[in-house]
Each structure stands twice: as structure tokens, then as C-alpha cells.
Amino acid sequence: MIYIEVLIITILISVIIIFVTLYVLLRKEVKSITYQLNKINSSKANSKVLLSLRDKSLEGLALEINKTLEDKRKTEVEYKKIDLELRQAIANMSHDLRTPLTSIMGYIQLTEDESLPINEKKEYMDIVKKRAKSLQALITSFYELSRLEAKEYKFEFKSLSLPNILCDITASFYNDFINKGIEPAMDIDEKAAMIIADENALRRVFSNLIQNMIKYGEKSVFISLKQQDNFIIIVFKNDAPNLSVEDASHLFERFFTVDRTRNGNNTGLGLAISKQLLEQMGHEISAELLDGKLGITIKFKMYRVSDS
């Protein structure tokens, strides 16, 4: 009987010792986790919480903590990227607005000279009007891009013939091609199927791309429209001797220009707006530089009745 009591007491004492030991170890491990978290947060180190004690509950806690830390790091990286892009966008906008404004103010000051001949004053005022129109177009582009990125642009979808619209837009730039000494070559499948899109948006996209070809293209310009399977593929191709493969990969980014000094008339908004318009209508656009020629390809999906 005494032996049994001693055994029970011994077992109870052992259990108590085990529980106390586990409690001490768990407490120590919690303190270790707290210390590691404090160190990670204060130093912003790219580290994870490590355990010295094998315990399912603590392992689960450590796993969730490490997931949270990883999500936090990704959020911080994304925030820094967005903040950098925003700062760069503001800087580019300021420069692009300041350039025509400075020019306008300069010519206005010249016209205030009473000794200036009337014909020269008229010439300067004509320049001021052109600069003002350029500034107005620039501000409109800023506004349109902001609406597109905020998904506030209202599309009016309907069935459209791409060959008709593309040929009409290209013809409207015929004099610009001739003045640049370019005779555009075209290969258009006039029997291509209809697509669903917004006509004004399409005309804006085609105008942006053709203006880009005229501004930067040399010698040869090629435009093709072909139907392939369930898609209609339009390719705008022109010589681009001053363009690099790296430049081609950034063409659709807002405010990107090949002219790093931004001394030209290009603000880098036209292609960015074109990409937003096409993608929000459900179509695709891409650019590729091959053998000194820039090819911009638009892939239009042909929607059937069952797709809508």
C-alpha cells in the first residue's frame, strides 16, 4: 500500500516536473520569437523567425508569422516601386508642361516689344497659338490616361470593320507620309471578320500608332491586317535605327520616350494610352525590335455571339 502511494506521488511529481519544464521551454521560445521579431522589425532585415523547440503549435505560429513578414516585404517593395513611379511621373509631367509654357511666355514677351515689326509679331503669335494647342493636347492626354488607369473611361461597343477604319485613318495621314518622303506599303485583308470594339477608341489607337511611325520611321513603312484563326492581327512596322531592344520593351510605359532629355515633342503618352484602350476592350498589343525594324502588333479577338 505504501509502495503504491509512493509510486503515485513519484508519477505526480514527474508529471509536474514535465509540465513545468515544458512551460519554461515554451516561455523561453516565446521570448525568443518576440526578440527575433523585434530585431527583424527594427533592422528591416530580410530574415525569418526560427524555432529551437519542436512544437506543432509554435511551428504553426512561426509559419504564419513568416508568411506575414513575407507579405509585408512584398508590400513595402511594391510601395517603393509605386512611389518611385509616381515621383518620376510628376517630374516628367512638370517638365512636359513647363517646356511649352516657357516657350509661350518667351514669345509673348517678344511681342511686347513696340519696335517689333507687325509681320514678326504675327509670326510670333502664330507660334504661341501652336504651342498653346500642343499644351492643350498634352493636358488632355494626361486627363485621358488618368481616366483609363482609374477604369473610368466609358466605351461604346459595337460591331466594326477593322479594314475600313484602318484604311480611312491611314488615308487621312497621306500628306504627312508624303512630306516625310515615305510611301506606306499596305497588305489588308478586306474580307476580315467584324470585331466588337469602341470606334473612337480604335481611331485614337490607329492615329497614335501612325503618328508614331511618321515621327520616327525612315524610308519604309508597312501596315498589314490578316485574319488568323479567331483573331485579326494588325502589324505596324517601320525602320527604327536609333531604337534599342531595351527601349522597345518599355515603349508602352507612361512617359517613356527614347529621347532621354525630353527635348522633343513626344511625351510618351500616346502608346501608353493605346495600350490601355486596347486592353480594356479585351485586345492585346505588343512591340518587337527585329533587324532594326520596330513592329507593333495588335491582336484583336473576334467575339462570337456565344462569347458575350
N, C-alpha and C positions, 0 to 999 in steps of 0.2 A: 504493500500500500504506500509506504513511504517512498519506495522506488518510483512508483507511478507519479506521485506528486512532484518528486524531483525532476522527472522526465518532462512533465508538463511545464514546470517553471523554466526548465532549460530551453524548451521549444519556444515558449513565450518570449524569453529574453533574446533568443536568436532572431525571432521574427521582429522584435522591436529594434534590435541592432541593424537588421537588414533594412527596415523602413527608414531608420534614422540615417543610415549610410546613403540610401537612395535619395532621401530628402536633401542631404548635404551635397551630394553629387549634382542633383538637378538644380539646386540653388546656385552652385558654382557654375554650372553650364549656362544658366540664365544670365548670370553676371557676365560670363564670357561673351554671350551673344550681344548683350547690351553694350559692352566695351567695344566689340567689333563694329557694331552699327554706328556708335558714336565716332569711332575712328574713320569709318568709311564716309560718313556724312560731313565730318569736319575737314577731311583732306580731299574729298571728292574723288577718292581712289576708285579704280575700276576693279574692285575686289568683291568676293562673295563671303557670306557667313559660313564658317567651318565649325564642325562639331567634333568634340573629343569623346563624347559619350554616345553609345549606340542605343537610341530610344526612338521608337516609331513616332510618338507624339512630337518629340523635338525635331526629328528628321522631317516630318510634315511641316512643322512651323518654319524650319530653316529653308525648306524648298519654296514655300510661299513668300518668305522674306526675300530670297534671292530673285524670285520672279518679279517682285515689286521693285527691287533695286534695278533690275534689267530694264523694266518698263520706264522707270524714272530716267535712266541714262538715255534711252531712245528718245524720250520726250524732250530732254534737255538738248540733245543733238539736233532734233527737228526744230526746236525753238530757235536755236542759234542759227540754223540754216535759214529759217523764215525771217529772222531779224536781220541777217546779212543781206538777204534778197530785198527786203523792204528798204533798208538803208541805201542799197545800190539803186533801187528803182527811184527813190526820192531824189538821189543825186543826179541820175540820168534825166528825170523829168525836169529838174531845176535847170540843168544845162540846156536841154532841148527847148525850154520855154524862154530862157534868158537870151539865147542866141538870136532869134528873130526880133525879140523886144529891143535888144541893144542896137540892132541894125535899124529898126524903125525909129528909135529915138535919135540915132545919129543923122538919118536923112531928114527928119523933121527939123532938127537944129540947123541943118544946111539950108533948108528952105526959108528959115527966118532971117537969113542974110538979105537985106534990102537991095544990095548991089548985085545980087544974083540975077542973071537974065531970066525972063519968063519961060523960055523954052527949057532951060535947065531945071527950073522949079517944077515944071510939069513932068519932066523926066524923073526927078526925084520922088514926086508924089505917086507916080505910077509904080515905082519900086516899093514905096511904102504900102500901097494897096496890095501888091503881090505878096509882100512879107506878112501883111495882116491876114490875107486869105490863107497863107501857109500856117500861120499861128492858129487860126480858127479851125483848120483841118486837124491840126495836131491835138488841140483840146478836145475836139470831137472824138478822135481816136482814143484818147485817154478815157473818155467817158464810156465809149462803146466797150473797150476792153474790161473796164471795171464792172459793167453790167453783165458781160459774158462770164467773167470769173465768179460773180455772185449769183449766177444762174437766173438773172432777171430779164434776159433777152427773150422777147416773145416771137416765136416762129409761127408762120402761117404755112403749114404743109399742104402741098397739093401735088398732083401728078405732072411731071415736067419732062421735056425732051432735052437732054443734055447737048446733043449735036446742034440744035437750033440756038440755044443760049450761048454755047461756046463760040460758034461761028459769028454770031451777032456781036459779041463782046470783042472778039479778035478784029473784026472789020472796023469797029469804032476806033481802034488804035493803028489803023493802016498808015496814016500820015506820020505817026510817031516812029513806026518801023522804018519808013522811007527816009525820014530826016536823020535817022541813026545809021542809014546805009544797010539796013537789014531787010532781007526778003524772007518772011517766015514760011517754012515748009510745013504743010499740014497733011495728016492722014486721018480722016474722020470716017467712022462707020455711021453713015446717016440712018441706018436701019436699027441702031442700038435701041434696046427696050427703054421704056419710060422708068423714071425713078420718082421717089417721094422726097421732096425737099422744099425749102423756102426759096422762092425765086430771087428775092432781093439779096438774100444771104449768098446764094450761088453767084450772082452777078458781082457782088463785092469780092468774093474769093477769086474769081477768074480775073477781075480787074487788078487786084493786088498782085497776082502771080505774073500777069502780062507786063504790068508796070515794072516789076522786079526784073523781068527778062530784058526789057528795053533799057533799063538803067545800067545793068551790069553785064548784059550779054554782048558778045562780039561776034561778028561775021555770021555765024549760023544760029538759027533758032528753029526748033522743031516742036510741034504740038501734035499729039496723037490721041485718038479716042477709039478704044476697042472694047467689045463685049467678050468677057471670058467667064464661062460657067454662069454663076449667079451674081457676077459683078461687072461693072463697067469701069475700065481703067483709063484714066486720062494722065498723060505724061507731058510735062513742060520741060524741055531740055535746051540748054544754051551753053556756050563756051564760058568757062569761069577760070581763066588762067591765074587770077590772084586769090582764089579761094583754096583753103586747105581742107583736108579731111576733118580736122578738129573743128574748123569753122562750120562745116556742113552739118555736124552733129548738134550744133547749137542754134541753127537758123530759126527755129520756131519758138525760141525763148524770148519773152518780152524784153524789149530794149536792147537786144543783141544786135550789133552791127559789125560788119567786117572792118569798118573804119573805127579803130580804137580811140581816135581823137575826137570822134563825133563832130567833125567839122563839115560833114556833108549834109544833105537834106534828108537822109534816111534816119528814122528814129528807132527802127527795129520793131515797130508795132504791126505793120501790115501782115507779115507772115504769122505772127502770134495770134492776131485776130482771125486770120484764115483758118488756122488750126482749131481754135475754139469753136468757130462756126461749124466747121465740118464735123468735128467730134460730137458736138451737142446735137447734130442732126442724125448721128448714127453712122457716119462715114469715117474714112481714115485718110491721113496724109503723111508722107514721109519724104526724106531727101537723101540723095546719094551722090557722091562725087566720084566719077569714074573716068580715067584718062583725060582729065582736065575739063570734063563736061559735068555740069550740075543737072541732075534730073530730079524734078519734084513730081512725085506720083500721088494721085488721088484715087482711092479705091471706093467706088460707090456701090453700096449694097442695093440690089434690086428687090424691093419688098413685094411679096405676093399678097393677095387678099387674106390668106390664112395667117400671115405674119402680123397683121395689125390687130 
